[in-house]
């Protein structure tokens, strides 16, 4: 298994954006599938010991993914992704928001605009994620909630999926 995979997490306060650049020891097709197919997403999207549970997903422009992060005690935190752009195998964009189990947005939390790029390099794939927030306070709220730590743990879960598929 490849070690020393790139993980770059930066915060641009002037642009209210988080950038995450992450390398995976897998083909672009496998990494794309892990980010766009609900069965695979549910295996890694939540940071352990939490689990991701997709209620519905339609991966197309105008489609949505309604899912919950389910905690060890069974607590659920719902979120909604609205897909706004898809370029197969190389990029997709979506608006992310907290919501209830029916997809009604929680206005107390900020929405974020995700741009996810995929590129193959040698025998690995680079995923470059830009997460734009409307204002700096929205970005700071997400960071305070532990986004960096949670997303880092989730990425490690995805590494484990790719490692186990090679056996």
Phi and psi in radians as a Rosetta constraint file:
Dihedral C 1 N 2 CA 2 C 2 CIRCULARHARMONIC -1.242 0.35
Dihedral N 2 CA 2 C 2 N 3 CIRCULARHARMONIC 2.353 0.35
Dihedral C 2 N 3 CA 3 C 3 CIRCULARHARMONIC -1.957 0.35
Dihedral N 3 CA 3 C 3 N 4 CIRCULARHARMONIC 3.115 0.35
Dihedral C 3 N 4 CA 4 C 4 CIRCULARHARMONIC 0.994 0.35
Dihedral N 4 CA 4 C 4 N 5 CIRCULARHARMONIC 0.723 0.35
Dihedral C 4 N 5 CA 5 C 5 CIRCULARHARMONIC -1.229 0.35
Dihedral N 5 CA 5 C 5 N 6 CIRCULARHARMONIC 2.453 0.35
Dihedral C 5 N 6 CA 6 C 6 CIRCULARHARMONIC -1.074 0.35
Dihedral N 6 CA 6 C 6 N 7 CIRCULARHARMONIC 2.310 0.35
Dihedral C 6 N 7 CA 7 C 7 CIRCULARHARMONIC -2.481 0.35
Dihedral N 7 CA 7 C 7 N 8 CIRCULARHARMONIC 1.872 0.35
Dihedral C 7 N 8 CA 8 C 8 CIRCULARHARMONIC -2.119 0.35
Dihedral N 8 CA 8 C 8 N 9 CIRCULARHARMONIC 2.078 0.35
Dihedral C 8 N 9 CA 9 C 9 CIRCULARHARMONIC -2.112 0.35
Dihedral N 9 CA 9 C 9 N 10 CIRCULARHARMONIC 1.984 0.35
Dihedral C 9 N 10 CA 10 C 10 CIRCULARHARMONIC -2.256 0.35
Dihedral N 10 CA 10 C 10 N 11 CIRCULARHARMONIC 2.617 0.35
Dihedral C 10 N 11 CA 11 C 11 CIRCULARHARMONIC -2.050 0.35
Dihedral N 11 CA 11 C 11 N 12 CIRCULARHARMONIC 2.170 0.35
Dihedral C 11 N 12 CA 12 C 12 CIRCULARHARMONIC -1.863 0.35
Dihedral N 12 CA 12 C 12 N 13 CIRCULARHARMONIC 1.680 0.35
Dihedral C 12 N 13 CA 13 C 13 CIRCULARHARMONIC -1.155 0.35
Dihedral N 13 CA 13 C 13 N 14 CIRCULARHARMONIC -0.569 0.35
Dihedral C 13 N 14 CA 14 C 14 CIRCULARHARMONIC -1.121 0.35
Dihedral N 14 CA 14 C 14 N 15 CIRCULARHARMONIC -0.590 0.35
Dihedral C 14 N 15 CA 15 C 15 CIRCULARHARMONIC -1.793 0.35
Dihedral N 15 CA 15 C 15 N 16 CIRCULARHARMONIC 0.043 0.35
Dihedral C 15 N 16 CA 16 C 16 CIRCULARHARMONIC 0.920 0.35
Dihedral N 16 CA 16 C 16 N 17 CIRCULARHARMONIC 0.792 0.35
Dihedral C 16 N 17 CA 17 C 17 CIRCULARHARMONIC -2.259 0.35
Dihedral N 17 CA 17 C 17 N 18 CIRCULARHARMONIC 2.469 0.35
Dihedral C 17 N 18 CA 18 C 18 CIRCULARHARMONIC -1.842 0.35
Dihedral N 18 CA 18 C 18 N 19 CIRCULARHARMONIC 2.323 0.35
Dihedral C 18 N 19 CA 19 C 19 CIRCULARHARMONIC -2.046 0.35
Dihedral N 19 CA 19 C 19 N 20 CIRCULARHARMONIC 2.248 0.35
Dihedral C 19 N 20 CA 20 C 20 CIRCULARHARMONIC -2.186 0.35
Dihedral N 20 CA 20 C 20 N 21 CIRCULARHARMONIC 2.103 0.35
Dihedral C 20 N 21 CA 21 C 21 CIRCULARHARMONIC -2.008 0.35
Dihedral N 21 CA 21 C 21 N 22 CIRCULARHARMONIC 2.147 0.35
Dihedral C 21 N 22 CA 22 C 22 CIRCULARHARMONIC -2.398 0.35
Dihedral N 22 CA 22 C 22 N 23 CIRCULARHARMONIC 2.359 0.35
Dihedral C 22 N 23 CA 23 C 23 CIRCULARHARMONIC -1.782 0.35
Dihedral N 23 CA 23 C 23 N 24 CIRCULARHARMONIC 2.446 0.35
Dihedral C 23 N 24 CA 24 C 24 CIRCULARHARMONIC -2.193 0.35
Dihedral N 24 CA 24 C 24 N 25 CIRCULARHARMONIC 2.465 0.35
Dihedral C 24 N 25 CA 25 C 25 CIRCULARHARMONIC -1.476 0.35
Dihedral N 25 CA 25 C 25 N 26 CIRCULARHARMONIC 1.196 0.35
Dihedral C 25 N 26 CA 26 C 26 CIRCULARHARMONIC -2.804 0.35
Dihedral N 26 CA 26 C 26 N 27 CIRCULARHARMONIC 2.824 0.35
Dihedral C 26 N 27 CA 27 C 27 CIRCULARHARMONIC -1.223 0.35
Dihedral N 27 CA 27 C 27 N 28 CIRCULARHARMONIC 2.789 0.35
Dihedral C 27 N 28 CA 28 C 28 CIRCULARHARMONIC -1.049 0.35
Dihedral N 28 CA 28 C 28 N 29 CIRCULARHARMONIC -0.679 0.35
Dihedral C 28 N 29 CA 29 C 29 CIRCULARHARMONIC -1.083 0.35
Dihedral N 29 CA 29 C 29 N 30 CIRCULARHARMONIC -0.721 0.35
Dihedral C 29 N 30 CA 30 C 30 CIRCULARHARMONIC -1.198 0.35
Dihedral N 30 CA 30 C 30 N 31 CIRCULARHARMONIC -0.715 0.35
Dihedral C 30 N 31 CA 31 C 31 CIRCULARHARMONIC -1.182 0.35
Dihedral N 31 CA 31 C 31 N 32 CIRCULARHARMONIC -0.750 0.35
Dihedral C 31 N 32 CA 32 C 32 CIRCULARHARMONIC -0.988 0.35
Dihedral N 32 CA 32 C 32 N 33 CIRCULARHARMONIC -0.820 0.35
Dihedral C 32 N 33 CA 33 C 33 CIRCULARHARMONIC -1.043 0.35
Dihedral N 33 CA 33 C 33 N 34 CIRCULARHARMONIC -0.710 0.35
Dihedral C 33 N 34 CA 34 C 34 CIRCULARHARMONIC -1.132 0.35
Dihedral N 34 CA 34 C 34 N 35 CIRCULARHARMONIC -0.453 0.35
Dihedral C 34 N 35 CA 35 C 35 CIRCULARHARMONIC -1.642 0.35
Dihedral N 35 CA 35 C 35 N 36 CIRCULARHARMONIC -0.226 0.35
Dihedral C 35 N 36 CA 36 C 36 CIRCULARHARMONIC -2.191 0.35
Dihedral N 36 CA 36 C 36 N 37 CIRCULARHARMONIC -0.054 0.35
Dihedral C 36 N 37 CA 37 C 37 CIRCULARHARMONIC -1.994 0.35
Dihedral N 37 CA 37 C 37 N 38 CIRCULARHARMONIC 2.199 0.35
Dihedral C 37 N 38 CA 38 C 38 CIRCULARHARMONIC -1.044 0.35
Dihedral N 38 CA 38 C 38 N 39 CIRCULARHARMONIC -0.623 0.35
Dihedral C 38 N 39 CA 39 C 39 CIRCULARHARMONIC -1.110 0.35
Dihedral N 39 CA 39 C 39 N 40 CIRCULARHARMONIC -0.668 0.35
Dihedral C 39 N 40 CA 40 C 40 CIRCULARHARMONIC -1.354 0.35
Dihedral N 40 CA 40 C 40 N 41 CIRCULARHARMONIC -0.741 0.35
Dihedral C 40 N 41 CA 41 C 41 CIRCULARHARMONIC -0.959 0.35
Dihedral N 41 CA 41 C 41 N 42 CIRCULARHARMONIC -0.748 0.35
Dihedral C 41 N 42 CA 42 C 42 CIRCULARHARMONIC -1.158 0.35
Dihedral N 42 CA 42 C 42 N 43 CIRCULARHARMONIC -0.303 0.35
Dihedral C 42 N 43 CA 43 C 43 CIRCULARHARMONIC -1.386 0.35
Dihedral N 43 CA 43 C 43 N 44 CIRCULARHARMONIC -0.356 0.35
Dihedral C 43 N 44 CA 44 C 44 CIRCULARHARMONIC -2.403 0.35
Dihedral N 44 CA 44 C 44 N 45 CIRCULARHARMONIC -0.276 0.35
Dihedral C 44 N 45 CA 45 C 45 CIRCULARHARMONIC -1.054 0.35
Dihedral N 45 CA 45 C 45 N 46 CIRCULARHARMONIC -0.573 0.35
Dihedral C 45 N 46 CA 46 C 46 CIRCULARHARMONIC -1.637 0.35
Dihedral N 46 CA 46 C 46 N 47 CIRCULARHARMONIC 2.514 0.35
Dihedral C 46 N 47 CA 47 C 47 CIRCULARHARMONIC -1.290 0.35
Dihedral N 47 CA 47 C 47 N 48 CIRCULARHARMONIC 2.245 0.35
Dihedral C 47 N 48 CA 48 C 48 CIRCULARHARMONIC -1.030 0.35
Dihedral N 48 CA 48 C 48 N 49 CIRCULARHARMONIC 2.474 0.35
Dihedral C 48 N 49 CA 49 C 49 CIRCULARHARMONIC -1.521 0.35
Dihedral N 49 CA 49 C 49 N 50 CIRCULARHARMONIC 0.130 0.35
Dihedral C 49 N 50 CA 50 C 50 CIRCULARHARMONIC -1.257 0.35
Dihedral N 50 CA 50 C 50 N 51 CIRCULARHARMONIC 2.788 0.35
Dihedral C 50 N 51 CA 51 C 51 CIRCULARHARMONIC -2.246 0.35
Dihedral N 51 CA 51 C 51 N 52 CIRCULARHARMONIC 2.661 0.35
Dihedral C 51 N 52 CA 52 C 52 CIRCULARHARMONIC -1.759 0.35
Dihedral N 52 CA 52 C 52 N 53 CIRCULARHARMONIC 2.383 0.35
Dihedral C 52 N 53 CA 53 C 53 CIRCULARHARMONIC -2.317 0.35
Dihedral N 53 CA 53 C 53 N 54 CIRCULARHARMONIC 1.941 0.35
Dihedral C 53 N 54 CA 54 C 54 CIRCULARHARMONIC -1.509 0.35
Dihedral N 54 CA 54 C 54 N 55 CIRCULARHARMONIC 2.185 0.35
Dihedral C 54 N 55 CA 55 C 55 CIRCULARHARMONIC -1.480 0.35
Dihedral N 55 CA 55 C 55 N 56 CIRCULARHARMONIC -0.733 0.35
Dihedral C 55 N 56 CA 56 C 56 CIRCULARHARMONIC -2.694 0.35
Dihedral N 56 CA 56 C 56 N 57 CIRCULARHARMONIC 2.588 0.35
Dihedral C 56 N 57 CA 57 C 57 CIRCULARHARMONIC -2.660 0.35
Dihedral N 57 CA 57 C 57 N 58 CIRCULARHARMONIC 2.276 0.35
Dihedral C 57 N 58 CA 58 C 58 CIRCULARHARMONIC -2.315 0.35
Dihedral N 58 CA 58 C 58 N 59 CIRCULARHARMONIC 1.707 0.35
Dihedral C 58 N 59 CA 59 C 59 CIRCULARHARMONIC -1.446 0.35
Dihedral N 59 CA 59 C 59 N 60 CIRCULARHARMONIC 1.528 0.35
Dihedral C 59 N 60 CA 60 C 60 CIRCULARHARMONIC -2.779 0.35
Dihedral N 60 CA 60 C 60 N 61 CIRCULARHARMONIC 2.817 0.35
Dihedral C 60 N 61 CA 61 C 61 CIRCULARHARMONIC -1.050 0.35
Dihedral N 61 CA 61 C 61 N 62 CIRCULARHARMONIC 2.218 0.35
Dihedral C 61 N 62 CA 62 C 62 CIRCULARHARMONIC 1.581 0.35
Dihedral N 62 CA 62 C 62 N 63 CIRCULARHARMONIC -0.170 0.35
Dihedral C 62 N 63 CA 63 C 63 CIRCULARHARMONIC -1.477 0.35
Dihedral N 63 CA 63 C 63 N 64 CIRCULARHARMONIC 3.042 0.35
Dihedral C 63 N 64 CA 64 C 64 CIRCULARHARMONIC -2.434 0.35
Dihedral N 64 CA 64 C 64 N 65 CIRCULARHARMONIC 2.749 0.35
Dihedral C 64 N 65 CA 65 C 65 CIRCULARHARMONIC -2.130 0.35
Dihedral N 65 CA 65 C 65 N 66 CIRCULARHARMONIC 2.087 0.35
Dihedral C 65 N 66 CA 66 C 66 CIRCULARHARMONIC -1.878 0.35
Dihedral N 66 CA 66 C 66 N 67 CIRCULARHARMONIC 2.093 0.35
Dihedral C 66 N 67 CA 67 C 67 CIRCULARHARMONIC -2.551 0.35
Dihedral N 67 CA 67 C 67 N 68 CIRCULARHARMONIC 2.828 0.35
Dihedral C 67 N 68 CA 68 C 68 CIRCULARHARMONIC -2.114 0.35
Dihedral N 68 CA 68 C 68 N 69 CIRCULARHARMONIC 2.548 0.35
Dihedral C 68 N 69 CA 69 C 69 CIRCULARHARMONIC -1.651 0.35
Dihedral N 69 CA 69 C 69 N 70 CIRCULARHARMONIC 2.086 0.35
Dihedral C 69 N 70 CA 70 C 70 CIRCULARHARMONIC -1.880 0.35
Dihedral N 70 CA 70 C 70 N 71 CIRCULARHARMONIC 2.123 0.35
Dihedral C 70 N 71 CA 71 C 71 CIRCULARHARMONIC -1.435 0.35
Dihedral N 71 CA 71 C 71 N 72 CIRCULARHARMONIC 2.989 0.35
Dihedral C 71 N 72 CA 72 C 72 CIRCULARHARMONIC -1.056 0.35
Dihedral N 72 CA 72 C 72 N 73 CIRCULARHARMONIC -0.440 0.35
Dihedral C 72 N 73 CA 73 C 73 CIRCULARHARMONIC -1.649 0.35
Dihedral N 73 CA 73 C 73 N 74 CIRCULARHARMONIC 0.109 0.35
Dihedral C 73 N 74 CA 74 C 74 CIRCULARHARMONIC 1.575 0.35
Dihedral N 74 CA 74 C 74 N 75 CIRCULARHARMONIC 0.011 0.35
Dihedral C 74 N 75 CA 75 C 75 CIRCULARHARMONIC -1.178 0.35
Dihedral N 75 CA 75 C 75 N 76 CIRCULARHARMONIC 2.573 0.35
Dihedral C 75 N 76 CA 76 C 76 CIRCULARHARMONIC -2.159 0.35
Dihedral N 76 CA 76 C 76 N 77 CIRCULARHARMONIC 2.347 0.35
Dihedral C 76 N 77 CA 77 C 77 CIRCULARHARMONIC -2.120 0.35
Dihedral N 77 CA 77 C 77 N 78 CIRCULARHARMONIC 1.990 0.35
Dihedral C 77 N 78 CA 78 C 78 CIRCULARHARMONIC -1.572 0.35
Dihedral N 78 CA 78 C 78 N 79 CIRCULARHARMONIC 2.591 0.35
Dihedral C 78 N 79 CA 79 C 79 CIRCULARHARMONIC -2.516 0.35
Dihedral N 79 CA 79 C 79 N 80 CIRCULARHARMONIC 2.770 0.35
Dihedral C 79 N 80 CA 80 C 80 CIRCULARHARMONIC -2.311 0.35
Dihedral N 80 CA 80 C 80 N 81 CIRCULARHARMONIC 2.283 0.35
Dihedral C 80 N 81 CA 81 C 81 CIRCULARHARMONIC -1.949 0.35
Dihedral N 81 CA 81 C 81 N 82 CIRCULARHARMONIC 2.168 0.35
Dihedral C 81 N 82 CA 82 C 82 CIRCULARHARMONIC -1.821 0.35
Dihedral N 82 CA 82 C 82 N 83 CIRCULARHARMONIC 1.964 0.35
Dihedral C 82 N 83 CA 83 C 83 CIRCULARHARMONIC -1.326 0.35
Dihedral N 83 CA 83 C 83 N 84 CIRCULARHARMONIC 2.166 0.35
Dihedral C 83 N 84 CA 84 C 84 CIRCULARHARMONIC -1.917 0.35
Dihedral N 84 CA 84 C 84 N 85 CIRCULARHARMONIC -0.351 0.35
Dihedral C 84 N 85 CA 85 C 85 CIRCULARHARMONIC -2.792 0.35
Dihedral N 85 CA 85 C 85 N 86 CIRCULARHARMONIC 2.405 0.35
Dihedral C 85 N 86 CA 86 C 86 CIRCULARHARMONIC -2.446 0.35
Dihedral N 86 CA 86 C 86 N 87 CIRCULARHARMONIC 2.154 0.35
Dihedral C 86 N 87 CA 87 C 87 CIRCULARHARMONIC -2.049 0.35
Dihedral N 87 CA 87 C 87 N 88 CIRCULARHARMONIC 1.790 0.35
Dihedral C 87 N 88 CA 88 C 88 CIRCULARHARMONIC -0.807 0.35
Dihedral N 88 CA 88 C 88 N 89 CIRCULARHARMONIC 2.313 0.35
Dihedral C 88 N 89 CA 89 C 89 CIRCULARHARMONIC 1.270 0.35
Dihedral N 89 CA 89 C 89 N 90 CIRCULARHARMONIC -0.219 0.35
Dihedral C 89 N 90 CA 90 C 90 CIRCULARHARMONIC -2.137 0.35
Dihedral N 90 CA 90 C 90 N 91 CIRCULARHARMONIC -0.480 0.35
Dihedral C 90 N 91 CA 91 C 91 CIRCULARHARMONIC -2.836 0.35
Dihedral N 91 CA 91 C 91 N 92 CIRCULARHARMONIC 2.523 0.35
Dihedral C 91 N 92 CA 92 C 92 CIRCULARHARMONIC -2.579 0.35
Dihedral N 92 CA 92 C 92 N 93 CIRCULARHARMONIC 2.730 0.35
Dihedral C 92 N 93 CA 93 C 93 CIRCULARHARMONIC -2.277 0.35
Dihedral N 93 CA 93 C 93 N 94 CIRCULARHARMONIC 2.565 0.35
Dihedral C 93 N 94 CA 94 C 94 CIRCULARHARMONIC -2.706 0.35
Dihedral N 94 CA 94 C 94 N 95 CIRCULARHARMONIC 2.754 0.35
Dihedral C 94 N 95 CA 95 C 95 CIRCULARHARMONIC -1.721 0.35
Dihedral N 95 CA 95 C 95 N 96 CIRCULARHARMONIC 2.246 0.35
Dihedral C 95 N 96 CA 96 C 96 CIRCULARHARMONIC -1.922 0.35
Dihedral N 96 CA 96 C 96 N 97 CIRCULARHARMONIC 2.482 0.35
Dihedral C 96 N 97 CA 97 C 97 CIRCULARHARMONIC -2.684 0.35
Dihedral N 97 CA 97 C 97 N 98 CIRCULARHARMONIC 2.647 0.35
Dihedral C 97 N 98 CA 98 C 98 CIRCULARHARMONIC -1.383 0.35
Dihedral N 98 CA 98 C 98 N 99 CIRCULARHARMONIC 2.601 0.35
Dihedral C 98 N 99 CA 99 C 99 CIRCULARHARMONIC -2.736 0.35
Dihedral N 99 CA 99 C 99 N 100 CIRCULARHARMONIC -3.034 0.35
Dihedral C 99 N 100 CA 100 C 100 CIRCULARHARMONIC -1.703 0.35
Dihedral N 100 CA 100 C 100 N 101 CIRCULARHARMONIC -3.107 0.35
Dihedral C 100 N 101 CA 101 C 101 CIRCULARHARMONIC -1.153 0.35
Dihedral N 101 CA 101 C 101 N 102 CIRCULARHARMONIC -0.200 0.35
Dihedral C 101 N 102 CA 102 C 102 CIRCULARHARMONIC -1.776 0.35
Dihedral N 102 CA 102 C 102 N 103 CIRCULARHARMONIC -0.013 0.35
Dihedral C 102 N 103 CA 103 C 103 CIRCULARHARMONIC 1.593 0.35
Dihedral N 103 CA 103 C 103 N 104 CIRCULARHARMONIC 0.172 0.35
Dihedral C 103 N 104 CA 104 C 104 CIRCULARHARMONIC -1.371 0.35
Dihedral N 104 CA 104 C 104 N 105 CIRCULARHARMONIC 2.154 0.35
Dihedral C 104 N 105 CA 105 C 105 CIRCULARHARMONIC -1.095 0.35
Dihedral N 105 CA 105 C 105 N 106 CIRCULARHARMONIC 2.485 0.35
Dihedral C 105 N 106 CA 106 C 106 CIRCULARHARMONIC -1.606 0.35
Dihedral N 106 CA 106 C 106 N 107 CIRCULARHARMONIC 1.867 0.35
Dihedral C 106 N 107 CA 107 C 107 CIRCULARHARMONIC -1.250 0.35
Dihedral N 107 CA 107 C 107 N 108 CIRCULARHARMONIC -0.200 0.35
Dihedral C 107 N 108 CA 108 C 108 CIRCULARHARMONIC -1.287 0.35
Dihedral N 108 CA 108 C 108 N 109 CIRCULARHARMONIC -0.335 0.35
Dihedral C 108 N 109 CA 109 C 109 CIRCULARHARMONIC -1.979 0.35
Dihedral N 109 CA 109 C 109 N 110 CIRCULARHARMONIC 2.550 0.35
Dihedral C 109 N 110 CA 110 C 110 CIRCULARHARMONIC -1.284 0.35
Dihedral N 110 CA 110 C 110 N 111 CIRCULARHARMONIC 2.625 0.35
Dihedral C 110 N 111 CA 111 C 111 CIRCULARHARMONIC -1.520 0.35
Dihedral N 111 CA 111 C 111 N 112 CIRCULARHARMONIC 2.630 0.35
Dihedral C 111 N 112 CA 112 C 112 CIRCULARHARMONIC -2.251 0.35
Dihedral N 112 CA 112 C 112 N 113 CIRCULARHARMONIC 2.665 0.35
Dihedral C 112 N 113 CA 113 C 113 CIRCULARHARMONIC -1.896 0.35
Dihedral N 113 CA 113 C 113 N 114 CIRCULARHARMONIC 1.937 0.35
Dihedral C 113 N 114 CA 114 C 114 CIRCULARHARMONIC -1.720 0.35
Dihedral N 114 CA 114 C 114 N 115 CIRCULARHARMONIC 2.374 0.35
Dihedral C 114 N 115 CA 115 C 115 CIRCULARHARMONIC -2.213 0.35
Dihedral N 115 CA 115 C 115 N 116 CIRCULARHARMONIC 2.011 0.35
Dihedral C 115 N 116 CA 116 C 116 CIRCULARHARMONIC -2.055 0.35
Dihedral N 116 CA 116 C 116 N 117 CIRCULARHARMONIC 1.988 0.35
Dihedral C 116 N 117 CA 117 C 117 CIRCULARHARMONIC -1.849 0.35
Dihedral N 117 CA 117 C 117 N 118 CIRCULARHARMONIC 2.499 0.35
Dihedral C 117 N 118 CA 118 C 118 CIRCULARHARMONIC -2.157 0.35
Dihedral N 118 CA 118 C 118 N 119 CIRCULARHARMONIC 2.301 0.35
Dihedral C 118 N 119 CA 119 C 119 CIRCULARHARMONIC -2.543 0.35
Dihedral N 119 CA 119 C 119 N 120 CIRCULARHARMONIC 2.456 0.35
Dihedral C 119 N 120 CA 120 C 120 CIRCULARHARMONIC -1.588 0.35
Dihedral N 120 CA 120 C 120 N 121 CIRCULARHARMONIC 2.449 0.35
Dihedral C 120 N 121 CA 121 C 121 CIRCULARHARMONIC -2.485 0.35
Dihedral N 121 CA 121 C 121 N 122 CIRCULARHARMONIC 2.000 0.35
Dihedral C 121 N 122 CA 122 C 122 CIRCULARHARMONIC 0.973 0.35
Dihedral N 122 CA 122 C 122 N 123 CIRCULARHARMONIC -2.096 0.35
Dihedral C 122 N 123 CA 123 C 123 CIRCULARHARMONIC -1.849 0.35
Dihedral N 123 CA 123 C 123 N 124 CIRCULARHARMONIC 0.379 0.35
Dihedral C 123 N 124 CA 124 C 124 CIRCULARHARMONIC -2.336 0.35
Dihedral N 124 CA 124 C 124 N 125 CIRCULARHARMONIC 3.025 0.35
Dihedral C 124 N 125 CA 125 C 125 CIRCULARHARMONIC -2.189 0.35
Dihedral N 125 CA 125 C 125 N 126 CIRCULARHARMONIC 2.357 0.35
Dihedral C 125 N 126 CA 126 C 126 CIRCULARHARMONIC -1.758 0.35
Dihedral N 126 CA 126 C 126 N 127 CIRCULARHARMONIC 2.244 0.35
Dihedral C 126 N 127 CA 127 C 127 CIRCULARHARMONIC -1.922 0.35
Dihedral N 127 CA 127 C 127 N 128 CIRCULARHARMONIC 2.144 0.35
Dihedral C 127 N 128 CA 128 C 128 CIRCULARHARMONIC -2.015 0.35
Dihedral N 128 CA 128 C 128 N 129 CIRCULARHARMONIC 1.957 0.35
Dihedral C 128 N 129 CA 129 C 129 CIRCULARHARMONIC -1.944 0.35
Dihedral N 129 CA 129 C 129 N 130 CIRCULARHARMONIC 2.228 0.35
Dihedral C 129 N 130 CA 130 C 130 CIRCULARHARMONIC -2.022 0.35
Dihedral N 130 CA 130 C 130 N 131 CIRCULARHARMONIC 2.152 0.35
Dihedral C 130 N 131 CA 131 C 131 CIRCULARHARMONIC -2.048 0.35
Dihedral N 131 CA 131 C 131 N 132 CIRCULARHARMONIC 1.870 0.35
Dihedral C 131 N 132 CA 132 C 132 CIRCULARHARMONIC -1.724 0.35
Dihedral N 132 CA 132 C 132 N 133 CIRCULARHARMONIC 2.346 0.35
Dihedral C 132 N 133 CA 133 C 133 CIRCULARHARMONIC -1.936 0.35
Dihedral N 133 CA 133 C 133 N 134 CIRCULARHARMONIC 2.685 0.35
Dihedral C 133 N 134 CA 134 C 134 CIRCULARHARMONIC -1.092 0.35
Dihedral N 134 CA 134 C 134 N 135 CIRCULARHARMONIC -0.714 0.35
Dihedral C 134 N 135 CA 135 C 135 CIRCULARHARMONIC -2.506 0.35
Dihedral N 135 CA 135 C 135 N 136 CIRCULARHARMONIC 2.812 0.35
Dihedral C 135 N 136 CA 136 C 136 CIRCULARHARMONIC -0.999 0.35
Dihedral N 136 CA 136 C 136 N 137 CIRCULARHARMONIC -0.683 0.35
Dihedral C 136 N 137 CA 137 C 137 CIRCULARHARMONIC -1.095 0.35
Dihedral N 137 CA 137 C 137 N 138 CIRCULARHARMONIC -0.575 0.35
Dihedral C 137 N 138 CA 138 C 138 CIRCULARHARMONIC -1.143 0.35
Dihedral N 138 CA 138 C 138 N 139 CIRCULARHARMONIC -0.781 0.35
Dihedral C 138 N 139 CA 139 C 139 CIRCULARHARMONIC -1.063 0.35
Dihedral N 139 CA 139 C 139 N 140 CIRCULARHARMONIC -0.811 0.35
Dihedral C 139 N 140 CA 140 C 140 CIRCULARHARMONIC -1.095 0.35
Dihedral N 140 CA 140 C 140 N 141 CIRCULARHARMONIC -0.616 0.35
Dihedral C 140 N 141 CA 141 C 141 CIRCULARHARMONIC -1.108 0.35
Dihedral N 141 CA 141 C 141 N 142 CIRCULARHARMONIC -0.768 0.35
Dihedral C 141 N 142 CA 142 C 142 CIRCULARHARMONIC -1.154 0.35
Dihedral N 142 CA 142 C 142 N 143 CIRCULARHARMONIC -0.727 0.35
Dihedral C 142 N 143 CA 143 C 143 CIRCULARHARMONIC -1.092 0.35
Dihedral N 143 CA 143 C 143 N 144 CIRCULARHARMONIC -0.762 0.35
Dihedral C 143 N 144 CA 144 C 144 CIRCULARHARMONIC -1.079 0.35
Dihedral N 144 CA 144 C 144 N 145 CIRCULARHARMONIC -0.528 0.35
Dihedral C 144 N 145 CA 145 C 145 CIRCULARHARMONIC -1.311 0.35
Dihedral N 145 CA 145 C 145 N 146 CIRCULARHARMONIC -0.065 0.35
Dihedral C 145 N 146 CA 146 C 146 CIRCULARHARMONIC 1.654 0.35
Dihedral N 146 CA 146 C 146 N 147 CIRCULARHARMONIC 0.431 0.35
Dihedral C 146 N 147 CA 147 C 147 CIRCULARHARMONIC -0.989 0.35
Dihedral N 147 CA 147 C 147 N 148 CIRCULARHARMONIC -0.813 0.35
Dihedral C 147 N 148 CA 148 C 148 CIRCULARHARMONIC -1.026 0.35
Dihedral N 148 CA 148 C 148 N 149 CIRCULARHARMONIC -0.852 0.35
Dihedral C 148 N 149 CA 149 C 149 CIRCULARHARMONIC -1.119 0.35
Dihedral N 149 CA 149 C 149 N 150 CIRCULARHARMONIC -0.791 0.35
Dihedral C 149 N 150 CA 150 C 150 CIRCULARHARMONIC -1.135 0.35
Dihedral N 150 CA 150 C 150 N 151 CIRCULARHARMONIC -0.760 0.35
Dihedral C 150 N 151 CA 151 C 151 CIRCULARHARMONIC -1.183 0.35
Dihedral N 151 CA 151 C 151 N 152 CIRCULARHARMONIC -0.642 0.35
Dihedral C 151 N 152 CA 152 C 152 CIRCULARHARMONIC -1.090 0.35
Dihedral N 152 CA 152 C 152 N 153 CIRCULARHARMONIC -0.779 0.35
Dihedral C 152 N 153 CA 153 C 153 CIRCULARHARMONIC -1.119 0.35
Dihedral N 153 CA 153 C 153 N 154 CIRCULARHARMONIC -0.721 0.35
Dihedral C 153 N 154 CA 154 C 154 CIRCULARHARMONIC -1.071 0.35
Dihedral N 154 CA 154 C 154 N 155 CIRCULARHARMONIC -0.735 0.35
Dihedral C 154 N 155 CA 155 C 155 CIRCULARHARMONIC -1.069 0.35
Dihedral N 155 CA 155 C 155 N 156 CIRCULARHARMONIC -0.655 0.35
Dihedral C 155 N 156 CA 156 C 156 CIRCULARHARMONIC -1.154 0.35
Dihedral N 156 CA 156 C 156 N 157 CIRCULARHARMONIC -0.598 0.35
Dihedral C 156 N 157 CA 157 C 157 CIRCULARHARMONIC -1.121 0.35
Dihedral N 157 CA 157 C 157 N 158 CIRCULARHARMONIC -0.641 0.35
Dihedral C 157 N 158 CA 158 C 158 CIRCULARHARMONIC -1.181 0.35
Dihedral N 158 CA 158 C 158 N 159 CIRCULARHARMONIC -0.682 0.35
Dihedral C 158 N 159 CA 159 C 159 CIRCULARHARMONIC -0.964 0.35
Dihedral N 159 CA 159 C 159 N 160 CIRCULARHARMONIC -0.740 0.35
Dihedral C 159 N 160 CA 160 C 160 CIRCULARHARMONIC -1.117 0.35
Dihedral N 160 CA 160 C 160 N 161 CIRCULARHARMONIC -0.659 0.35
Dihedral C 160 N 161 CA 161 C 161 CIRCULARHARMONIC -1.104 0.35
Dihedral N 161 CA 161 C 161 N 162 CIRCULARHARMONIC -0.806 0.35
Dihedral C 161 N 162 CA 162 C 162 CIRCULARHARMONIC -1.140 0.35
Dihedral N 162 CA 162 C 162 N 163 CIRCULARHARMONIC -0.667 0.35
Dihedral C 162 N 163 CA 163 C 163 CIRCULARHARMONIC -1.124 0.35
Dihedral N 163 CA 163 C 163 N 164 CIRCULARHARMONIC -0.746 0.35
Dihedral C 163 N 164 CA 164 C 164 CIRCULARHARMONIC -1.237 0.35
Dihedral N 164 CA 164 C 164 N 165 CIRCULARHARMONIC -0.468 0.35
Dihedral C 164 N 165 CA 165 C 165 CIRCULARHARMONIC -1.274 0.35
Dihedral N 165 CA 165 C 165 N 166 CIRCULARHARMONIC -0.253 0.35
Dihedral C 165 N 166 CA 166 C 166 CIRCULARHARMONIC -1.542 0.35
Dihedral N 166 CA 166 C 166 N 167 CIRCULARHARMONIC -0.173 0.35
